[in-house]
Amino acid sequence: MGLSHYLIQSAGEKVNNPRHLINAARNLRRKQKSFSRKQQGSANRGKARLRLAAVHERVAHARADFQHKLSRTMVDENQAIIVETLKSANMMKNHHLARAIGDAGWHGFIKKLEYKAAAAGVHLVKLDQWFASSKTCHCCGQKVPEMPLSKRLWQCPCCRVEHDRDINAALNIQRKGITELQAAGLVVSAHGGQRKSVIKTVAA
């Protein structure tokens, strides 16, 4: 999961990030300004507060609806879901990204995946946050020392294969997740019968 796209599957499919809070920012600013201008204790201030709260509630409901539908699709279409866990609380210390990270609601999305997967008998693997999925070439295993977030395309210095950063990470996560499932005695392939391939998401 990410900020440019909400999640990237190992097959290369990217799901757009709906940016619910960011898209509502102008309306929220307008409602906040109206609320601030009202006299404290007045009936009009109370009404303005309710209008502001209603916008926040609509944003929260839209985000939850999106996450429920996406997590349901993922659980229904896959025999295993493999996610890389990131510490969103630490990432939000970056003030340039904090709002977008909070808007994505990664933690809530993973929680929805967890209980839906458990109910459906779908394997959910959460990989350690320190797994270098983006910096490792999925073709030859070469790991590059640095990979700034702004670098979306890169070429492996060893095998010279060019990578889309997110798709490369998805393939690495898929491979590692399948290895962990097989080590636990579970038979899961990258292409499972009538179900689609194992999915990668990057999440909190």
C-alpha positions as CSV (number, residue, x, y, z in Angstrom):
1,M,0.0,0.0,0.0
2,G,1.2,3.5,-0.6
3,L,0.3,7.1,-1.2
4,S,0.3,7.4,-5.0
5,H,-1.7,4.2,-5.2
6,Y,-3.6,2.6,-2.3
7,L,-2.2,-0.9,-3.1
8,I,-0.2,-2.6,-5.7
9,Q,-0.8,-6.3,-6.5
10,S,2.0,-8.7,-7.5
11,A,0.5,-9.0,-10.9
12,G,1.1,-5.3,-11.4
13,E,-2.4,-4.0,-10.9
14,K,-2.6,-0.7,-9.0
15,V,-5.6,0.5,-7.0
16,N,-6.0,4.3,-7.0
17,N,-5.8,6.1,-3.6
18,P,-9.2,7.8,-3.2
19,R,-7.8,10.5,-0.8
20,H,-11.1,11.1,0.9
21,L,-9.8,13.7,3.5
22,I,-7.6,15.6,1.0
23,N,-10.5,15.8,-1.5
24,A,-12.7,17.2,1.2
25,A,-10.1,19.7,2.4
26,R,-11.6,22.8,0.8
27,N,-15.1,22.1,2.2
28,L,-13.5,21.4,5.6
29,R,-11.6,24.7,5.6
30,R,-14.8,26.6,4.7
31,K,-16.8,24.9,7.4
32,Q,-13.9,25.5,9.9
33,K,-13.7,29.2,9.1
34,S,-17.4,29.6,9.4
35,F,-17.4,27.9,12.8
36,S,-14.5,30.0,14.0
37,R,-16.3,33.2,13.1
38,K,-19.4,32.4,15.1
39,Q,-19.8,33.9,18.5
40,Q,-18.9,31.5,21.3
41,G,-22.0,30.1,23.0
42,S,-24.3,31.2,20.2
43,A,-26.9,28.9,18.5
44,N,-25.2,29.7,15.2
45,R,-21.9,28.5,16.5
46,G,-23.6,25.2,17.5
47,K,-25.0,24.8,14.1
48,A,-21.7,25.5,12.5
49,R,-20.0,22.9,14.7
50,L,-22.6,20.3,13.6
51,R,-22.0,21.1,9.9
52,L,-18.2,20.7,10.4
53,A,-18.7,17.4,12.3
54,A,-20.9,16.2,9.5
55,V,-18.2,16.6,6.9
56,H,-15.7,14.7,9.0
57,E,-18.3,12.0,9.5
58,R,-18.9,11.7,5.7
59,V,-15.1,11.4,5.1
60,A,-14.8,8.7,7.7
61,H,-17.8,6.7,6.3
62,A,-16.5,7.0,2.7
63,R,-13.0,5.7,3.8
64,A,-14.5,2.8,5.7
65,D,-16.8,1.9,2.8
66,F,-13.9,1.9,0.4
67,Q,-11.8,-0.3,2.8
68,H,-14.6,-2.7,3.4
69,K,-15.3,-3.2,-0.3
70,L,-11.6,-3.5,-1.2
71,S,-10.8,-5.9,1.6
72,R,-13.8,-8.1,0.7
73,T,-12.7,-8.3,-2.9
74,M,-9.1,-9.2,-1.9
75,V,-10.3,-12.0,0.5
76,D,-12.8,-13.4,-2.0
77,E,-10.3,-13.5,-4.9
78,N,-7.2,-14.8,-3.2
79,Q,-6.0,-17.9,-1.4
80,A,-3.5,-15.9,0.5
81,I,-2.8,-12.2,1.2
82,I,0.6,-11.1,2.0
83,V,1.2,-7.6,3.5
84,E,4.3,-5.7,4.5
85,T,3.7,-3.9,7.7
86,L,5.0,-0.3,8.1
87,K,4.9,1.9,11.2
88,S,2.6,4.6,10.1
89,A,3.0,6.4,13.5
90,N,6.7,6.8,12.7
91,M,6.1,7.8,9.1
92,M,3.6,10.5,10.2
93,K,6.5,12.3,11.9
94,N,7.3,13.5,8.3
95,H,5.1,16.5,8.2
96,H,5.0,16.5,4.4
97,L,3.4,13.1,4.4
98,A,1.5,13.0,7.7
99,R,-1.9,14.2,6.3
100,A,-1.8,11.8,3.3
101,I,-0.7,8.8,5.6
102,G,-3.5,9.6,8.0
103,D,-6.0,9.9,5.2
104,A,-5.0,6.5,3.8
105,G,-6.0,4.8,7.1
106,W,-3.7,1.8,6.5
107,H,-4.1,0.4,10.0
108,G,-7.9,0.2,9.7
109,F,-7.6,-1.4,6.3
110,I,-5.3,-4.2,7.6
111,K,-7.7,-4.8,10.6
112,K,-10.6,-5.3,8.1
113,L,-8.4,-7.7,6.1
114,E,-7.5,-9.6,9.2
115,Y,-11.0,-10.4,10.4
116,K,-12.4,-11.0,6.9
117,A,-9.5,-13.4,6.0
118,A,-9.9,-15.3,9.3
119,A,-13.7,-15.7,8.7
120,A,-13.1,-17.0,5.1
121,G,-10.2,-19.3,6.0
122,V,-7.8,-17.2,3.8
123,H,-4.1,-17.1,4.9
124,L,-2.9,-13.6,5.9
125,V,0.8,-13.1,6.2
126,K,2.2,-9.9,7.7
127,L,5.9,-9.4,6.9
128,D,8.3,-7.6,9.1
129,Q,8.6,-3.8,8.3
130,W,12.4,-4.1,7.9
131,F,12.1,-6.4,4.9
132,A,13.8,-4.5,2.1
133,S,11.2,-5.2,-0.5
134,S,11.7,-2.0,-2.5
135,K,15.5,-2.1,-2.5
136,T,16.0,-5.7,-3.6
137,C,15.9,-6.8,-7.2
138,H,13.3,-9.5,-7.5
139,C,15.2,-11.0,-10.5
140,C,18.7,-11.6,-9.0
141,G,18.3,-10.7,-5.4
142,Q,20.8,-7.8,-5.5
143,K,20.1,-5.2,-2.8
144,V,20.9,-1.5,-3.3
145,P,22.0,0.5,-0.3
146,E,19.6,3.5,-0.8
147,M,16.2,3.9,-2.4
148,P,14.6,7.4,-1.8
149,L,10.9,7.5,-1.8
150,S,10.9,9.9,-4.8
151,K,12.6,7.2,-7.0
152,R,9.8,5.3,-8.6
153,L,11.8,3.6,-11.3
154,W,15.3,2.1,-11.0
155,Q,17.7,-0.3,-12.7
156,C,19.4,-3.1,-10.9
157,P,23.2,-2.5,-11.0
158,C,23.9,-6.2,-11.2
159,C,21.5,-7.7,-13.7
160,R,20.5,-4.4,-15.4
161,V,16.8,-5.1,-15.2
162,E,14.6,-2.0,-14.9
163,H,12.0,-2.0,-12.2
164,D,8.9,-0.2,-11.2
165,R,9.6,0.3,-7.5
166,D,6.1,-0.8,-6.3
167,I,5.7,-3.8,-8.6
168,N,9.2,-5.0,-7.7
169,A,8.4,-4.7,-4.0
170,A,5.1,-6.6,-4.6
171,L,6.9,-9.5,-6.3
172,N,9.5,-9.7,-3.5
173,I,6.8,-9.7,-0.8
174,Q,4.8,-12.3,-2.7
175,R,7.9,-14.6,-2.9
176,K,8.8,-14.2,0.8
177,G,5.2,-14.7,1.9
178,I,4.9,-17.9,-0.1
179,T,8.1,-19.1,1.4
180,E,6.8,-18.5,4.9
181,L,3.5,-20.2,4.2
182,Q,5.4,-23.3,2.7
183,A,7.7,-23.4,5.8
184,A,4.5,-23.6,7.9
185,G,3.4,-26.6,5.9
186,L,0.8,-24.8,3.8
187,V,0.6,-25.3,0.0
188,V,0.1,-22.0,-1.7
189,S,1.3,-21.1,-5.2
190,A,1.6,-17.8,-6.9
191,H,-1.3,-18.9,-9.2
192,G,-3.9,-20.7,-7.2
193,G,-6.5,-22.6,-9.2
194,Q,-9.6,-20.5,-9.7
195,R,-8.3,-17.8,-7.5
196,K,-5.9,-15.0,-8.5
197,S,-2.3,-14.8,-7.5
198,V,-1.2,-13.9,-4.0
199,I,-1.5,-10.2,-3.5
200,K,1.0,-7.8,-2.0
201,T,0.0,-4.7,-0.1
202,V,2.2,-2.3,1.9
203,A,0.3,-1.4,5.0
204,A,0.6,0.0,8.5
